[in-house]
Amino acid sequence: MRSKKLPPVLLAALCILTLVAACGGSGDELVLYSPHGPDLLGLFEETYEAENPGVDVQWLDMGSQEVYDRVRSEKANPQADVWFGGPATIFARGAEDGLLAAYRPAWADSVDADSVGAGDLYYPAYRTAPVILYNDRAVERSDVPRDWDDLLDPRWEGEILVREPLASGTMRTWFGMVVARSVERTGTPDEGYDWLARFDLNTREYVNNPALMIEKLNRQEGEVTVWELTDALWQRKRGNPLDFVFPSSGTPVIVDSIGLVEGAPHPERARHFIDWVGSREGQLLAAREVLRIPARNDLPRDELPDWAQRVLDEIVPADYDRGLVERSGADWMRTWDREIRGRGEERLAERPAGD
């Protein structure tokens, strides 16, 4: 079930055919739906299968929102065993929709309690955050945007690439922070919507998938984006001309979660895999090989790679109401999609003078 980034119609057809084939397979499958990408998923497939002979790890790689949509669409006939990855805000929606089954993993006491879903429905696996990512061959160091508001400068008009927000948990979290801060300051989301409208003015393109967005950034079809820390680190490691900064006013630390799908076809296998992901072995393997920041808080700092220690030193966690984003984020995104996407100038022109 290893997936590649295909057009949606072809991907859907492939998924259906693959799952049908799986139903007639050996019965030893473990099916993961995940936004973690082939680097982590391929590594975990190989390592876990080597340690658990006979288990056939299968995975579909898609955006965080797409995982949620797919698990929800399959609620009457679940095909996935583990929902592996995505912001806790999306997992909270999945919990409300009855898409997750309670399971307390063996490592439950080694993570922050406030990151655990109510009723043990999901647990944190990693931490990440949106950062400002830029092409360091196109942008002079003195011009690098150092905070979110810098992205509204006319200097960046037509130079910002954005991952399709509706499909991305990272972008939904970041947009949610922007609007939540507006609500906290003013009592309404309007100031946040206006900020996103100004951001839209500078946006060159909303790109359908991360790989294409990174390719365009490498080709200097845009110079700047807001994207996820792990991928930023990975692109840098690969030698791409990309670098990043942590915004000085803070960035929303994303709790990247994992959960057992309600009605999973292979629940015992799924529970064992969840235990393995959060084990010391699994956490350190992901940190060393695929640049994930462990969610466990009991790992000695000197066991972490140097890059992870630097990230923990430099990152500034943003202060905002995460619960508000969980409750209202989906409505905010619908408003953004209907009224702001591609209409930033129109939105701002409609606002009363002085607002």
ROTI-36002 format. One record per residue (C-alpha): residue in one letter; x negated, y, z. Coordinates in steps of 0.001 Angstrom, whole numbers, plus 500000, padded with zeros to 6 digits. Each point is the difference from the previous one (the first is absolute). Layout:
// ROTI-36002
aXYZ/...
END
This chain:
// ROTI-36002
m500000500000500000/r497030502338499666/s501420503102498384/k498517502553497643/k501304503473499325/l502449499355497169/p502972502003498680/p502925499607502439/v502126497840497663/l497144497589499309/l499001499928503671/a503564499181501035/a500188497183497439/l496625498642501113/c501057500079503641/i503199498076499260/l498210497354497938/t497255499634502603/l502410499628502887/v502056497450498082/a496822498030499356/a499061500290503674/c503307498477501032/g499067496883498108/g496401499962501205/s498190498120502680/g501872501533502897/d496778501334501500/e500445503593498848/l499587503066502157/v501493503010498219/l498858503546500779/y501528503258498766/s497427502744500476/p498705503394498862/h496456499106501090/g498652499396496502/p498038497140498462/d496761500705501894/l501444499228503413/l502612497518498821/g497525498026497919/l497507499912502870/f502640498846502477/e501359497420497581/e496563498454499541/t499001500143503674/y503295498822501459/e500346497125497546/a496439498873500778/e500829499925503711/n503418498408499477/p499666497274497343/g503234499252498204/v501514503480500409/d500575501848496732/v499972503754500655/q502000501881497380/w500407503763499910/l501675502842498183/d498257503380500046/m502368502974499795/g500604503370501625/s501219500194503599/q503431501265499001/e500210497327497318/v499335497297502600/y502843501328502130/d502347500163497003/r499133496479498931/v500364498427503450/r503353501761500386/s501200498826496575/e499095496406500945/k501619500124503434/a502584497354499117/n497305497695498619/p496578500972501382/q496989499119497864/a497202501574502078/d498613498678503263/v497956502997501159/w500507503709499398/f496344500973500140/g499221503706500024/g501705503360499883/p500695502871502393/a501882499265503187/t502679502459498827/i500932497659497143/f499856496961502277/a502379501790502366/r502509500318497159/g499513496335499216/a500671499131503629/e503224502011499960/d501068498145496862/g499427496593501589/l497114499124497694/l497541498969502727/a499928497194502543/a498589500377503508/y496544498595500581/r497477500911502681/p496550499129498614/a497144498598502051/w498241503392499907/a503024502029501117/d498314501343503146/s497027501333498007/v501871502788498158/d501685503201501126/a503483499247501304/d501481503113498375/s499051498583496577/v502084496851500474/g503454499762498492/a502913499650502396/g500762496388500784/d496608498814498689/l501217500411496407/y496696501355498695/y496480500628501262/p497110502261498950/a497250498359497949/y497906502985498861/r499831503773500173/t499542502385497115/a500854503576499001/p500503502278496993/v496911502040499080/i499147502604497363/l498227498093497227/y498170501850497219/n497690499461497047/d496639501230501241/r498737500544496450/a502855502371499225/v500299501838503315/e497174502030501486/r499398499219503653/s500770503610500930/d503419499682498311/v501122496747501639/p503386500473501707/r499475499568503728/d503616499958501158/w503456499299498635/d500853503663499413/d496932500342497769/l501770497761497484/l502523502805499376/d497308502349498696/p500508500958496319/r496508498605499410/w501569496533499978/e502867500694497614/g500179497061497592/e497095498248501738/i501811497890502598/l500959496406499295/v502519498361502343/r500868496346500470/e503716499503499296/p501372500928503453/l503177497915499955/a497991496786499555/s497218500826502456/g500112499633503760/t496914502221500279/m501617502857498110/r503315499595501809/t498162500244503313/w498134503133498917/f503110501689498562/g501814499025503200/m497362501704502141/v500326503205497954/v503783500119500414/a499990498846503641/r497680502855500941/s502441502401498341/v502893498605502032/e497974500265503200/r499012503619499267/t503224501394498567/g502782497522500688/t500510499249496277/p498073498169497266/d500130502999497632/e496498501292500715/g498626496518499332/y501955499734496754/d498601503368498912/w496478498785500760/l500606496909497861/a501422502226497242/r496780502028499951/f498053496741499967/d502133498861497066/l498997503153498118/n496368498909500146/t500724496345499232/r498983498835496562/e501622496575500153/y501726497538502311/v498197496772499047/n501807496673500123/n497265497911501597/p496811500618502006/a497630498338497530/l501115502294497193/m499800503043502268/i496408499152500962/e499112499401496350/k501378503408499053/l498106501631502860/n496785498316498864/r500589501322496461/q500598503507501378/e503574500074498723/g500555501510503414/e497545501045502671/v501729499434503325/t502538497724501631/v501353499018503400/w499405496319500502/e499399497238502492/l496722499830501913/t499225496339499355/d500273500370496231/a497941503195500165/l497243498108501814/w500245497126497557/q499740502257496937/r496942501672501497/k498405496608500693/r500559498995496379/g497995502988498845/n502879502036498606/p499417503777500039/l502492500497502796/d499663501331503525/f502443501014502703/v500523502260502983/f502119499690503112/p502324503049500140/s499006502279502849/s503555500427501321/g500500496260500317/t501222497073497958/p502772497525500843/v498370496816501245/i501933497190498370/v500585496830501962/d499792497312497345/s502258497194501160/i500731496314499494/g503158498012500652/l501731496664499549/v502760500125497386/e503408499021501337/g500930496620498523/a496440499415498730/p499741496724498056/h496865498998501937/p500291501624503444/e497407497905501858/r497407500659497328/a500918503682500106/r499538500211503775/h496600498332499754/f498914502442497290/i501130503004502080/d497970498653502926/w496984499686497703/v500309503535498552/g499831501526503481/s497319497675501339/r496516501370500643/e498805498065496966/g502711501362497730/q499663503575501204/l496215500144499698/l500062498236496631/a502352502675498644/a497841502772501464/r496731498652498630/e501138498905496574/v502980502151498989/l499677503164502090/r502989499619502317/i500079501671503415/p501182497390502541/a503096500694502056/r498593498001502896/n498692502215502786/d497814497373501694/l497319499577497333/p496584501270501131/r499104503132498076/d496572498665499048/e501648497058498216/l501676502387497585/p498240501086496788/d498267503387500045/w502600501527497666/a502810499027502394/q498225501561502952/r499542503208497977/v503675500075499041/l501060499610503619/d497712502910500915/e501140502375497229/i503694499407499514/v502409502508501583/p503386498325500708/a502915502285499155/d502535500908502644/y503553499539498677/d503208498145500860/r499666496535498492/g503395498982501296/l501559502877498060/v498292498773496827/e501329496487500601/r503547501323500439/s500080502634497267/g497157499232497603/a502132498122497453/d502444502936499767/w497136502472499621/m498525497974497158/r503349499918498196/t500213503783500287/w496450500355498713/d500749497719497042/r503223501808499048/e499076503599500674/i496212500445500039/r498226497485497764/g499049501885496848/r502124502966501125/g497690501738502453/e500169503366498261/e503765499802499686/r500391499014503648/l497906502949501199/a501815502445497686/e503330498924501519/r498858500735503544/p501205503331501454/a497365502747500165/g498131499940503310/d500624496291500653/
END
